[in-house]
Amino acid sequence: MPGSGKSTVGRMLAQRLRCGFIDTDQLIESSRHRSLQDIVDSDGYETLRKIEEEILLDIDTRDHVIATGGSAVYSEKAMAHLRTIGRIIFLYANLASLEQRIHNLGQRGLARRPGQTLAELFAEREALYRNSADLTIDSSSLTPEQVCARILGIFGC
């Protein structure tokens, strides 16, 4: 979900593991020369999901931490591909935490239906995230440093 700490924790984790970091939202924006919000506004959320799937399926690397967009879980093909190149970690944050962290929901380029609230998006995605994850970390009341340390501890790094 937006606000769960994917990019922040991802960068930190990559730095501590001394490996590369890929943020798929940045890949989308650089490949299309447009912001995520512009894609959603001009072409619709389904187009953004399709582009995200294409970007994810093109990733062929190891020894990288990959922060995907929150809608990656809508693509079974993309999730299956990600499983072949690494482990999938779901950074869970409860709805109250997400609401406190996100102040620009309408400008984040989220792949969501027009008018869909954060609560509705959360309810729709949570089961998808849990079913796709190899590991779930509750980031609701943890700092990014604590989340990173927990992941490193679990994987024995």
N, C-alpha and C positions, 0 to 999 in steps of 0.2 A: 504494500500500500504506500501511497505517497506519505512521506513523513515518518516512515518506519526506520529510516537511517541507512538505506541501501547504499547510497553513494558515499556518505561519510564513513561508514564502517568499512565499506569495500576498499576505499583508498587506504585507510588505516591498516587494514588486514594485509593488503598487497605490500605496503611499505614494510610491515613487520616480517612478512614472509620473503621479502626481497624478490618479488615477482611483479609482473605487469598487472595493470589495471585497465579494464574496459568498462565504460559506461555506455550502454546501448542507446540511451536517450541522446547522448552526444554524437554517437555514430549516425543516428537517424538525422539529426539536425545538420551535421556536416555533409552527409551524402546527398541530402535534399536541398541544402542551402536555404533552409527555412526552419523556423521554430516549431516545436511540437504544437504549440497553441495555434499557429497559423495553419498547420496541416489539419487540425481538428476543425477550426473555424471555416476553412475553405473547402475541405474535401470530406469531412466527417470523421467520426471516431473509428468507424470500421476501416477506413483507409489507413489510419494510423496503426491499427492492429495488424493489417496486412503488411505494411512496411516493416513493422517491428518483427514479424515472423520472418520476412526475407532476410533482414539483418542478422537475426539469431541463427538462421540456417547457414549463413555464410561464415560464421565464426568457426575457425578450425585451428585452435590453438590449445596448448596446455600451459601449465604453470602461470596462469593468470587468474585473477579474481574478476568476475564479471558481475556488474550490477545491471540487472535487466530493468526495463520499464515494468510497472506493476501489472500491465495487461499481458505480459508474456504467457501467463498461465492459460490464456484462452486458446493457445495453439498447442495441441497435442504433439504435432510434429516438432515444434521448436523445443518443447520440454523434453521429448524423447532424445533429441539431438544433444541438448545440454547434459543429459544424464550420461551420454557416451564420452563426454570430455571432462566431467567433474562431478562434484557433489552439489546438491541443491539445498540451500539454507533459506528458510523462511524466517524473516525478521518480523515476528508478530508484535504489533502494538495495539492495545485496546482502543476502542473508538474514542474514549475521553482523551487519551494521550494524543491521538492523531488530530483531534479537533484543536487541542492546545498548540500543537506544533505547526499546523498548516494555517497560514493567514491569507494565502492568495490562491485559493482553490480554483477560481475561475480563470486563472492565468498560468496554470501549471501544465497545460497540454495533456490533460488526462483523457484516456480513451474511455469515455463514458457517454451514456445516452444523454441527449439534451435534457436538462432539468433534473438529472439524477443526483441525489444528494450524496454526501460522503457516507452517511449511514447506510443508504441503499447499496452503494458501491461496496462498502465493507461487508455487508451481509451476502452479497453476490459472490465476492471473491474469496472469503475466508476459507471455505471448504476446498476450493480449488488449490489454494496455497498449501493447505495442510496435506492434501492428497498428493501433491507434487514433491513435497519436501523430503529430503533425507534426514533433515534435522530442523527443529523449530526452536528458536530462541525468543523468549519474551523480552522485548526491548522496551516495554511500557515504562518501567521505572529505572532503567539502567542508562548510564552514560554511554556514548559510543565506545569509550575506552573499555568499559566493563563488558560490553557486548563482544568486542574484539577479543578480550582476554578469555572470555567464556568459550568462544569458538576455538581459539588456539588450544585451550585446555582440553576440550572435548576431543579434538583431533590429534592431541599429543604433539603439538608443534612447539 
